[in-house]
Amino acid sequence: MKAVVANEPLIRLCLSLATFAIMALWEAARPKRKRPVPRARRWPGNLGVLLVDTVTARIIAPTSAVGFAIIAENHGSGLFNTVKLPAWIPFLLCLLLLDFGIYLQHRLFHYVPLLWRLHRMHHADLDLDLTSGVRFHPLEILLSLGIKFGVIVLLGPPAVAVLVFEAALNSSSIFNHGNVRISPGVDRWLRLLVVTPDMHRVHHSILRRETDSNFGFNFPWWDRFFGTYRAQPEAGQDGVTIGIEQFRDPKELRLGRMLLQPFRRGDHHTSDRKVLK
């Protein structure tokens, strides 16, 4: 197990690449929606910001969440490092609690105006596919990492649980942003266990009342429990408009403009959280 944890970066990279390849093939074979913007205009910016995120995180916070969990364990920090329980109990509880933390963080980034200005870059994509799942502003990535470190200090989760969670989070983000067709019957059952692309697509609607729903990444249960679950977009899966009102110009898909979006109001000078009727 120590060898697995020690190879955490390689494991996460391999799983992410495998998920990316599978989803790319799936999108090519069975796309859910027609692309309003060609991949050649969207993918360079989305993948470029992923590269910026990776380099920035390694420079600013070279210790990963898994490494931080090892540090917490060595210092005896956190609930599960002080309470003796069978190993499987902290493992399962930490998977659930870490995911719940991501759900709460996601809601926070929607409702706090300053945080929304960072997070809205993710929502400003004019289409939704697997690359949308890696499109996050580097400042949001750093804040998210800091919040995650705080949760790890409080919980003291097993390093292997953090590794499984991080790997699942990376893969699920690529999966649930995918432009893939899943039959309604399969989707109805699948979304009882995981967040599906059809479920998460509602969250990327231009309508705020739909954007502020379906916050889950891995598990869909938090949305159902806290009343933020919305089954379908009002315009239907094929008719929903993806993105936000402020940044509709395709020029905003360029990497440089994406990175500057948090510091701009938008071309139409509309309220960042306007409710569209």
Sine and cosine of phi, psi and omega as CSV:
sin_phi,cos_phi,sin_psi,cos_psi,sin_omega,cos_omega
0.00,0.00,-0.60,0.80,0.03,-1.00
-0.89,0.47,-0.59,0.81,0.02,-1.00
-0.91,0.41,-0.61,0.80,0.03,-1.00
-0.89,0.45,-0.73,0.68,0.01,-1.00
-0.90,0.44,-0.63,0.78,-0.02,-1.00
-0.90,0.44,-0.49,0.87,-0.01,-1.00
-0.99,-0.14,0.43,0.90,-0.06,-1.00
-0.80,0.60,-0.74,0.68,-0.01,-1.00
-0.87,0.49,-0.66,0.75,-0.01,-1.00
-0.92,0.38,-0.65,0.76,0.00,-1.00
-0.89,0.46,-0.74,0.68,-0.01,-1.00
-0.90,0.44,-0.65,0.76,0.01,-1.00
-0.89,0.46,-0.72,0.69,-0.02,-1.00
-0.89,0.45,-0.68,0.73,0.02,-1.00
-0.91,0.42,-0.65,0.76,0.01,-1.00
-0.91,0.42,-0.69,0.72,0.02,-1.00
-0.90,0.43,-0.64,0.77,0.03,-1.00
-0.90,0.43,-0.71,0.71,0.03,-1.00
-0.89,0.46,-0.68,0.73,0.01,-1.00
-0.86,0.51,-0.71,0.70,-0.03,-1.00
-0.91,0.42,-0.70,0.72,0.00,-1.00
-0.89,0.46,-0.72,0.70,-0.02,-1.00
-0.92,0.38,-0.60,0.80,0.03,-1.00
-0.89,0.46,-0.68,0.73,0.04,-1.00
-0.91,0.41,-0.66,0.75,0.01,-1.00
-0.90,0.45,-0.71,0.70,0.02,-1.00
-0.88,0.48,-0.60,0.80,0.00,-1.00
-0.94,0.34,-0.60,0.80,-0.07,-1.00
-0.99,0.12,-0.65,0.76,-0.08,-1.00
-0.65,-0.76,0.95,0.30,0.02,-1.00
-0.95,0.32,0.56,-0.83,0.03,-1.00
-0.99,0.16,-0.68,0.73,-0.09,-1.00
-0.76,-0.65,0.44,-0.90,0.12,-0.99
-0.95,0.32,0.59,-0.80,-0.04,-1.00
-0.98,0.18,0.87,-0.49,0.07,-1.00
-0.97,0.26,-0.38,0.93,0.01,-1.00
-0.76,-0.65,0.76,-0.65,0.00,-1.00
-0.87,0.50,0.51,-0.86,0.03,-1.00
-0.86,0.51,-0.55,0.84,-0.03,-1.00
-0.89,0.46,-0.37,0.93,0.02,-1.00
-1.00,-0.05,-0.38,0.93,-0.09,-1.00
-0.98,-0.22,-0.66,0.75,-0.15,-0.99
-0.90,0.43,-0.64,0.77,0.01,-1.00
-0.85,0.53,-0.68,0.74,0.02,-1.00
-0.93,0.37,-0.71,0.71,-0.03,-1.00
-0.91,0.42,-0.69,0.72,0.01,-1.00
-0.97,0.26,-0.49,0.87,0.06,-1.00
-0.91,0.42,-0.65,0.76,0.01,-1.00
-0.94,0.35,-0.51,0.86,0.10,-1.00
-0.88,0.48,-0.68,0.74,0.03,-1.00
-0.90,0.44,-0.68,0.73,0.03,-1.00
-0.88,0.47,-0.68,0.73,0.01,-1.00
-0.86,0.51,-0.73,0.69,-0.07,-1.00
-0.89,0.45,-0.73,0.69,-0.01,-1.00
-0.91,0.41,-0.70,0.72,-0.02,-1.00
-0.88,0.47,-0.72,0.70,-0.02,-1.00
-0.89,0.45,-0.63,0.77,-0.01,-1.00
-0.93,0.37,-0.54,0.84,-0.01,-1.00
-0.98,0.20,-0.75,0.66,-0.09,-1.00
-0.98,0.22,-0.64,0.77,-0.05,-1.00
-0.73,-0.68,0.97,0.22,-0.07,-1.00
-0.90,0.44,-0.39,0.92,0.05,-1.00
-1.00,0.10,0.86,-0.52,0.00,-1.00
-0.97,0.25,0.12,-0.99,0.04,-1.00
-0.87,0.50,-0.59,0.80,0.03,-1.00
-0.91,0.41,-0.71,0.71,0.04,-1.00
-0.88,0.47,-0.60,0.80,0.02,-1.00
-0.93,0.38,-0.58,0.82,0.06,-1.00
-0.90,0.43,-0.60,0.80,0.05,-1.00
-0.91,0.41,-0.67,0.74,0.04,-1.00
-0.88,0.48,-0.70,0.71,0.01,-1.00
-0.88,0.48,-0.65,0.76,0.01,-1.00
-0.91,0.41,-0.67,0.75,0.00,-1.00
-0.90,0.43,-0.48,0.88,0.00,-1.00
-0.99,-0.11,0.00,1.00,0.00,-1.00
0.93,0.37,0.47,0.88,-0.04,-1.00
-1.00,0.03,0.59,-0.81,0.10,-0.99
0.99,-0.13,0.37,-0.93,-0.09,-1.00
-0.82,0.57,-0.78,0.63,-0.13,-0.99
-0.98,0.18,-0.08,1.00,0.14,-0.99
-1.00,-0.05,-0.11,0.99,0.02,-1.00
-0.92,-0.39,-0.37,0.93,0.00,-1.00
-0.96,-0.26,0.81,-0.59,-0.01,-1.00
-1.00,0.06,0.88,-0.47,0.01,-1.00
-0.67,-0.75,0.36,-0.93,0.14,-0.99
-0.81,0.59,0.64,-0.77,-0.18,-0.98
-0.83,0.55,-0.53,0.85,-0.08,-1.00
-0.95,0.32,-0.43,0.90,-0.02,-1.00
-0.94,0.34,-0.80,0.60,0.08,-1.00
-0.86,0.51,-0.57,0.82,-0.01,-1.00
-0.87,0.49,-0.79,0.61,-0.04,-1.00
-0.93,0.36,-0.68,0.73,-0.01,-1.00
-0.89,0.45,-0.64,0.77,0.00,-1.00
-0.93,0.38,-0.60,0.80,0.08,-1.00
-0.86,0.51,-0.70,0.72,0.00,-1.00
-0.92,0.38,-0.72,0.69,-0.09,-1.00
-0.94,0.33,-0.60,0.80,0.07,-1.00
-0.90,0.44,-0.64,0.77,0.03,-1.00
-0.93,0.37,-0.62,0.78,0.06,-1.00
-0.89,0.45,-0.62,0.78,0.05,-1.00
-0.87,0.49,-0.65,0.76,0.03,-1.00
-0.92,0.40,-0.62,0.79,0.05,-1.00
-0.87,0.49,-0.74,0.67,0.00,-1.00
-0.91,0.42,-0.65,0.76,0.03,-1.00
-0.88,0.48,-0.67,0.74,-0.01,-1.00
-0.88,0.48,-0.69,0.73,0.04,-1.00
-0.90,0.44,-0.64,0.77,0.02,-1.00
-0.87,0.50,-0.66,0.75,-0.01,-1.00
-0.94,0.33,-0.25,0.97,0.07,-1.00
-1.00,0.00,-0.54,0.84,-0.17,-0.98
-0.98,-0.17,-0.31,0.95,0.08,-1.00
-1.00,-0.07,0.90,-0.44,-0.13,-0.99
-0.79,0.61,-0.68,0.73,-0.03,-1.00
-0.90,0.43,-0.64,0.77,0.02,-1.00
-0.95,0.32,-0.57,0.82,0.03,-1.00
-0.88,0.47,-0.57,0.82,0.00,-1.00
-0.89,0.46,-0.49,0.87,0.10,-1.00
-0.98,0.20,-0.72,0.69,-0.12,-0.99
-0.95,0.31,-0.43,0.90,-0.09,-1.00
-0.90,0.43,-0.36,0.93,0.07,-1.00
-0.86,0.51,-0.59,0.81,0.05,-1.00
-0.90,0.44,-0.61,0.79,-0.04,-1.00
-0.99,0.11,-0.22,0.98,-0.06,-1.00
-0.98,0.18,-0.06,1.00,0.08,-1.00
-0.87,0.49,0.67,-0.74,-0.06,-1.00
-1.00,0.07,-0.09,1.00,0.07,-1.00
-0.56,-0.83,0.12,-0.99,-0.04,-1.00
-0.76,-0.65,0.86,-0.51,0.13,-0.99
-0.45,-0.89,-0.16,-0.99,-0.12,-0.99
-0.84,0.54,-0.51,0.86,-0.02,-1.00
-0.96,0.29,-0.35,0.94,0.07,-1.00
-0.89,0.45,-0.44,0.90,-0.03,-1.00
-0.95,0.30,-0.15,0.99,0.05,-1.00
-0.88,-0.48,0.16,0.99,-0.06,-1.00
-1.00,-0.06,1.00,0.06,0.04,-1.00
-0.72,-0.69,0.62,-0.79,-0.01,-1.00
-0.91,0.42,0.65,-0.76,-0.03,-1.00
-0.84,0.54,-0.54,0.84,0.04,-1.00
-0.92,0.38,-0.58,0.81,0.08,-1.00
-0.92,0.40,-0.64,0.76,0.02,-1.00
-0.86,0.50,-0.69,0.72,-0.01,-1.00
-0.92,0.39,-0.66,0.75,0.05,-1.00
-0.90,0.43,-0.67,0.75,0.03,-1.00
-0.88,0.48,-0.65,0.76,0.02,-1.00
-0.91,0.42,-0.64,0.77,0.04,-1.00
-0.89,0.45,-0.67,0.74,0.05,-1.00
-0.89,0.45,-0.66,0.75,0.01,-1.00
-0.89,0.47,-0.67,0.74,0.05,-1.00
-0.87,0.50,-0.65,0.76,0.03,-1.00
-0.89,0.46,-0.67,0.74,0.03,-1.00
-0.90,0.43,-0.63,0.78,0.00,-1.00
-0.91,0.42,-0.64,0.77,0.03,-1.00
-0.88,0.47,-0.63,0.78,-0.02,-1.00
-0.95,0.30,-0.66,0.75,-0.10,-1.00
-1.00,0.06,-0.61,0.80,-0.14,-0.99
0.88,0.47,0.79,0.61,-0.08,-1.00
-0.96,0.28,0.45,-0.89,0.12,-0.99
-0.87,0.49,0.63,-0.78,-0.04,-1.00
-0.85,0.52,-0.59,0.80,-0.01,-1.00
-0.92,0.40,-0.55,0.84,0.05,-1.00
-0.92,0.40,-0.65,0.76,0.03,-1.00
-0.91,0.41,-0.64,0.77,0.04,-1.00
-0.88,0.48,-0.74,0.67,0.01,-1.00
-0.88,0.47,-0.68,0.73,0.00,-1.00
-0.89,0.45,-0.73,0.68,-0.03,-1.00
-0.89,0.45,-0.67,0.74,0.02,-1.00
-0.90,0.43,-0.67,0.74,0.01,-1.00
-0.91,0.41,-0.62,0.78,-0.01,-1.00
-0.90,0.43,-0.69,0.72,0.03,-1.00
-0.88,0.48,-0.73,0.68,-0.05,-1.00
-0.94,0.35,-0.64,0.76,-0.03,-1.00
-0.93,0.37,-0.55,0.84,0.03,-1.00
-0.91,0.42,-0.63,0.78,0.07,-1.00
-0.93,0.37,-0.67,0.75,-0.03,-1.00
-0.91,0.41,-0.78,0.62,-0.16,-0.99
-0.97,0.22,-0.09,1.00,0.16,-0.99
-0.99,-0.11,0.00,1.00,-0.12,-0.99
-0.93,0.38,0.59,-0.81,0.09,-1.00
-1.00,-0.03,0.93,0.36,-0.08,-1.00
-0.83,-0.55,0.53,-0.85,-0.01,-1.00
-1.00,-0.07,0.84,-0.55,0.11,-0.99
-0.84,-0.55,0.73,-0.69,-0.05,-1.00
-0.86,0.51,0.60,-0.80,-0.04,-1.00
-0.81,0.58,-0.61,0.79,0.01,-1.00
-0.91,0.42,-0.69,0.72,0.03,-1.00
-0.92,0.39,-0.68,0.73,-0.01,-1.00
-0.88,0.48,-0.64,0.77,-0.03,-1.00
-0.87,0.49,-0.63,0.78,0.02,-1.00
-0.99,0.14,-0.61,0.79,-0.06,-1.00
-0.90,0.44,-0.61,0.79,-0.05,-1.00
-0.96,0.26,-0.02,1.00,0.18,-0.98
-0.97,0.23,-0.33,0.94,-0.06,-1.00
-0.92,-0.39,-0.63,0.78,-0.04,-1.00
-0.68,-0.73,0.28,-0.96,0.09,-1.00
-0.98,0.20,0.86,-0.51,-0.04,-1.00
-1.00,-0.09,0.29,-0.96,0.05,-1.00
-0.84,0.54,-0.66,0.75,0.01,-1.00
-0.90,0.43,-0.60,0.80,0.04,-1.00
-0.93,0.37,-0.70,0.72,-0.08,-1.00
-0.97,0.23,-0.40,0.91,0.01,-1.00
-0.87,0.49,-0.53,0.85,0.06,-1.00
-0.84,0.54,-0.64,0.77,-0.05,-1.00
-0.90,0.43,-0.37,0.93,-0.03,-1.00
-0.98,-0.18,0.24,0.97,0.08,-1.00
-0.91,0.41,0.47,-0.88,0.04,-1.00
-0.94,0.34,-0.33,0.95,0.00,-1.00
-0.98,0.19,0.79,-0.61,-0.06,-1.00
-0.88,0.48,-0.64,0.77,-0.02,-1.00
-0.89,0.46,-0.36,0.93,0.09,-1.00
-1.00,-0.08,-0.58,0.81,0.07,-1.00
-0.86,0.50,-0.62,0.78,-0.01,-1.00
-1.00,0.06,0.76,0.65,0.08,-1.00
-0.50,-0.86,0.21,-0.98,0.07,-1.00
0.78,0.63,0.88,0.48,-0.06,-1.00
-0.99,0.12,-0.23,0.97,-0.09,-1.00
-0.91,0.42,0.46,-0.89,0.07,-1.00
-0.93,-0.36,-0.82,0.57,0.01,-1.00
-1.00,-0.02,-0.88,0.47,-0.10,-0.99
-0.97,-0.23,0.64,-0.77,-0.03,-1.00
-1.00,0.02,-0.04,1.00,-0.18,-0.98
-0.94,0.35,-0.55,0.83,-0.05,-1.00
-0.89,0.45,-0.65,0.76,0.02,-1.00
-0.89,0.46,-0.66,0.75,0.01,-1.00
-0.92,0.38,-0.66,0.75,-0.05,-1.00
-0.94,0.35,-0.63,0.77,-0.08,-1.00
-0.99,-0.13,0.16,0.99,0.12,-0.99
0.97,0.26,0.40,0.92,0.03,-1.00
-0.96,-0.29,0.23,0.97,-0.02,-1.00
-1.00,0.07,0.71,-0.70,0.10,-0.99
-0.73,-0.68,0.84,-0.54,-0.16,-0.99
-0.93,0.36,-0.72,0.70,-0.09,-1.00
-0.60,-0.80,0.44,-0.90,0.12,-0.99
-0.95,0.32,0.48,-0.88,-0.04,-1.00
-0.87,0.50,-0.57,0.82,-0.03,-1.00
-1.00,0.07,0.01,1.00,-0.05,-1.00
0.99,0.10,0.31,-0.95,-0.05,-1.00
-0.88,0.47,-0.56,0.83,-0.02,-1.00
-0.99,0.12,-0.38,0.92,-0.09,-1.00
-0.98,-0.19,-0.19,0.98,-0.07,-1.00
-0.91,0.42,0.67,-0.74,0.07,-1.00
-1.00,-0.02,0.82,-0.57,-0.04,-1.00
-1.00,-0.02,0.63,-0.78,0.11,-0.99
0.88,-0.48,-0.24,-0.97,0.08,-1.00
-0.80,-0.60,0.29,-0.96,-0.16,-0.99
-0.93,0.37,-0.59,0.81,-0.17,-0.98
-0.93,0.38,-0.56,0.83,-0.18,-0.98
-0.85,-0.52,0.96,0.29,-0.03,-1.00
-0.99,-0.15,-0.22,0.98,-0.01,-1.00
-0.95,0.32,0.79,-0.61,0.02,-1.00
-0.83,0.56,-0.34,0.94,0.06,-1.00
-0.89,0.46,-0.41,0.91,-0.01,-1.00
-0.94,0.34,-0.11,0.99,0.04,-1.00
-0.99,0.12,-0.10,0.99,0.03,-1.00
-0.97,0.26,0.57,-0.82,-0.10,-0.99
-0.84,0.54,-0.73,0.69,-0.04,-1.00
-0.88,0.48,-0.68,0.73,0.01,-1.00
-0.94,0.35,-0.56,0.83,0.06,-1.00
-0.88,0.48,-0.70,0.71,-0.04,-1.00
-0.92,0.38,-0.43,0.90,0.00,-1.00
-1.00,-0.03,-0.11,0.99,-0.07,-1.00
-0.84,0.55,-0.63,0.78,-0.01,-1.00
-0.88,0.47,-0.34,0.94,-0.08,-1.00
-0.98,-0.19,0.15,0.99,0.00,-1.00
-0.81,-0.58,0.50,-0.87,0.01,-1.00
-0.98,0.18,-0.49,0.87,-0.08,-1.00
0.89,-0.46,0.38,-0.93,-0.12,-0.99
-0.92,0.40,-0.45,0.89,-0.10,-0.99
-0.98,-0.17,-0.01,1.00,0.04,-1.00
0.80,0.60,0.65,0.76,0.05,-1.00
-1.00,-0.09,0.30,-0.96,0.03,-1.00
-0.88,0.47,0.66,-0.75,0.00,-1.00
-0.87,0.50,-0.47,0.88,-0.10,-1.00
-0.84,-0.54,0.61,0.79,0.01,-1.00
-0.91,0.41,0.68,-0.73,0.08,-1.00
-1.00,0.05,0.89,-0.46,0.01,-1.00
-1.00,0.06,0.73,-0.68,-0.06,-1.00
-0.97,-0.26,0.00,0.00,0.00,0.00
